[in-house]
Amino acid sequence: MEGRSVLGTTGQQPYLNDTNDDSDTEEPKHKNRIRNLLFGQAIAFVACSQNVLSFTLESKLGLAFPNLFLCPAYVLLSLYLFCGRVDLPACDYRVPLTSIGLRVSFAYYLGLSLLDIGPNYLILLALQKTSLTSVSLLGSLTIPSTMMACRWLLQQKFSTHNFLGVALCLCGGIITVLSDRGNTTLAVLKHSSDSSFYGDVLAILAAMIYGVGDAAGEFWAKHVDRKEYLGMIGLLGSMVTFVLFLFLESNNLYDRIVTTSSQTFPTFTIISFIVGYALFLAAYYILATLFLVTCDATLLNLS
């Protein structure tokens, strides 16, 4: 403090003083980049684990109950509205029929929920029709979709390095699918050929919607309220998926689980897979929104 005060009063050696400040700030920036990259890879691992569990449940075990898989994760996220969040009296909006305060209108969260529930549901349907590697490849289309949405919604500008990263990511996905396809037997290809096109279309639609949803999530995490965003997505998502589960899936659930458990895995293992998927999905939401507070949605999808 004394040295900085002397330089400030005498005016001596201003160049050396500026140089020291630049060197002090350059190192934290470098550390932040490394930390963000590692954080992004951790989120990618969580997303990969979630996809593996959903693929195992639907394609390997034949349990096609997407609403059942999604509902517990949304219930966990809805706890953000009730635990650890202080509702200020100044909140101008409320959740209908409750006293839960909101910073923005409830109508906005209806739209955000559609952008979230829709692609999650489409991905689970796609995994019933096509392979996990195809879904992963087509999921790379989330990156250009996110860039276009961020350019439109957030007025973000992208450099040549960003477009190079997109190209490398897409090439990596293509190489992965080609290598896996070379190891796939003809019997598997024949079995999946009838429905794979339909599954690919669903995966493409999900990727495009994910891009818009990620851009909106970045805006809410940075400028509105991250916890409110998670809580409202969870509240509306749990309500919608629970109703859909009752009308579309509940009748065949017990018989299907009993049949599957008698043939392959015990019931406890199947329930563990469902709980694991819900935990990984909820963890992805929490970690992704934390990432978006300091970084952007494009970097999230490039991780």
N, C-alpha and C positions, 0 to 999 in steps of 0.2 A: 504493500500500500504506500509506503514512504517513497519508493523509487518511482511509482507511477505519479505520485503527487508532485515530486520534484520535476519530472519531465513535463508535466502539465503546466507548471508555473514558469519554468525557465524557457521552455520551448526548444530544448536541446534534443537532438537525435530523434526527430519524429519518425523517420523512416524505419529505424530499428524497432521502435515501439510498435508500429503498424505490422512489421514483419513478424514479431512475436505473437501478436494477436491472431494473424492468419494461420501460423503454425499451430496455435493452440486450438483453433476451431477446425482445422483440416483433419486432425486425428479423430475427434469424435464423429465427424461425418463418415469417415472410413469405417469406424466401428459400427455405426448405425446401419450402413449398407450391409455389412456382413451379418449383423444381427437380424435384419429384415429378411435376408436371403435364407438364413437358417430357420427363421420362424415360418417363412413360406413353405419350406420343405417339410416342416413338421405338420403343417396344415394339409399338405398334399398327401402325407402318409395317412392321416386320419381319413381323408376322402377316399383313398385307395382301400383302406380297411373296410370302410362302409360299403363300397361297391362290391368287394369280395364277399362280404356277408350276404348282401342282397342277392347276388348272383347265385350263391350257394343255396339260399332258401328257395329261390324261384326256379332256377334251371336244374339244379341238382336234386332238390327235394320235391320239386313240383308244388310248392306252397305259393300260389298266386294270390296273395292278400295284401296288395300295396297299401291300402288304407290302414290296415292293422299294423303294418310296420311303421308308418309315418306318425300315427296318432300319439304313441308314447313320447316320441321326441318332441312333438309340439307341446305336449303337456308339461314336460320339463322346462321348455323355454318360457311358457306362460307364467312360471313362478317368478320371473323378473318383475311382473306387475304387482306382486304381493309380498315379496321378500327383498329387503335391502334397498327399497326405492321409496324415497320420501316425496309424497305428493304435495306440492306447494299450493297454498290457497289461491295463488295468482293464475293457476291453470284455467284457460278459457274454455276448454272442452272436456267432455266426460265420455266414458264408455257408456252406451245406452243401457238404462236400467240399473246402473251402478253409480258409486261415488268415486270411481277411479279417475283421477285427473289425467288429461292428455295435453300435450303442448300444441298439437295440430289436430285438425278435424278427423273424426272417426272414419270419414269417407276415404281419406287417403290410405288408411291402413287396409281398407277393403281391397283397393287396387293393388297394394303391395302384396297382400296375401294371395291374390290370384297369380301374380308374377312369381310367387314362391311355391305354392302348392302345385300349380300346373306342371312346371318342368320336373319337379320331384316325382309326381305321379307318372308322367310320360317316360321318365328314365326307368322306373320300375316295370312299366309295361314293355319297354324296349328290351330289357334284360330277359323277358320271357320269350322274345322272338328271335333275338340275334345273340352273337357272342359278346363276351365281356371286352375282348380286344377291339371289336368294331365299335362298341359304345365308347370306349376310351379314345379311339381315333376321332370319331365324330364329335366327341366332347371338346376336342381342340378348336372347333368352330366357335366355342364360347369366347375365345380370345378376340377375333375380329369383331364379333358382335358387341363385346364389352367396349372395345375401342370406339366403335361407331356411336354407341350409346353415351359413353363419357364425353365424346366430342360434341354430341347434341345436347345432353342434359347439363354437363358440367363445364363445357367450353374448354376442355383440355386439349393441349397440343402435343403431338407425338413426333419424335425425332426418327432419324434413320435407324438408330440403335433399337428403338421399339419395334419397328417393322422387321428388322433382322431377327430379333428375338421371336417374333411371331412365326417367321419362316422356319427357323430352326425347330421350334416346337411342333409345327405341323409336319415337318420332315421326320422328326423323331417318332411321331405317332404312326406315320406311314411305314417306316422301317419296322416298327414293332409288329404291326399287323401282318406285313409281308413275311416276316420271319416266323410268326406263329402259324400263319396259314401253310407254310411249308411243312410244319410238323403235324398238321391236322390230317386225319385219315379221310378217305373218300366217303366212308360210311357217315361220318359226322357231317361232312359237307352236304351230302345228299339229304340227310335228315333235316338240316337247317335251311336248305335252299328255298323252301316254300314260303317261309315266314320271315326270312332275314331281311328282305327288302322293306317290308312293313316295319320291322324293328329299326332299321336304319333311318327311315323317315321320321319315326317317333324320336329317335336320338337327335336328329338334326333340329327338329322343332324345339326340343328341350334345350339344346345348346343355344339357340338364338334367343329364347326367352330368358335363359340364365344370364345372358349378357346384359339385357335391360335391367333385370332384377339386381345384378351385382352393382351396376352403376347407381341405381336408386338406393341400394344399401350403403354404398360409399357416402352418398349425400346425407343420408339420415345419420350415419355413424359420426360424421364430421360436424354437421351443422344443426342437427335436431337433438336426438337423445338416443344413444345406443341401446340402453336398457329398455326404454319404452318401445323401441323398434323390435327388439327380440321378444318382449312380452306380448305385444300385440300380434306379431306373426304367430307366436305360439298359441295365444288364446283363440284367434280365428281359425288357425290351422287345425287345432285339436277339435274344435266344434265341427268343422266341415268334414274332416276325415272320419270322425266318429259317426256322424250321420250316414255318410256313404258306406261305412263298414256295416252298419246295422241293416241297410237296405240291400247291399250288393254282396256281402261276403259272409255274414254271420251264420247263414243257414248251413253252409258246407264246411265251416271251420273245424268243428269237433271231429267229424268223420274223416276229414282229410288229414288232420294231425295224428289221429289214432292209426289210420292206415299207413301213413309214412313212418311213424315211430315203430310199428311192428315190422316194417320191411328194412329200414336202414338205421336210423338213429333213435335212441330213446327219447321220450317226450321231454325230459329235463334238458337234453342237449338242444332240441329244437327251440325250446323256450329261451335258452341261453343265447342262441343265435339271434332271436328276435330282440331280446333285451340289449345284446351287444350292438346290434344295428342302431337301435334307438339312442344308445349312449354315444356312439361315434357320430351320428348325425347331429345330435345336440351339441357335442363338443366342436364339430365343424362350424356350426353357426356362431358359437361363442368366440372361438379363436379367429374366425374370418372377420368378424366385426371389430375385434381388437386390432387386427392387422390393418383394417381399413381406416382406423382412426389416424394413423400416421402415414400410411402408404395408399396406393390407388388400386382400383379393382383390376386393372390390366396386369399389374405385377402379381397380384394374387393368382390370376389364372395362368400366368406364365410359370408359376412355381411348380 
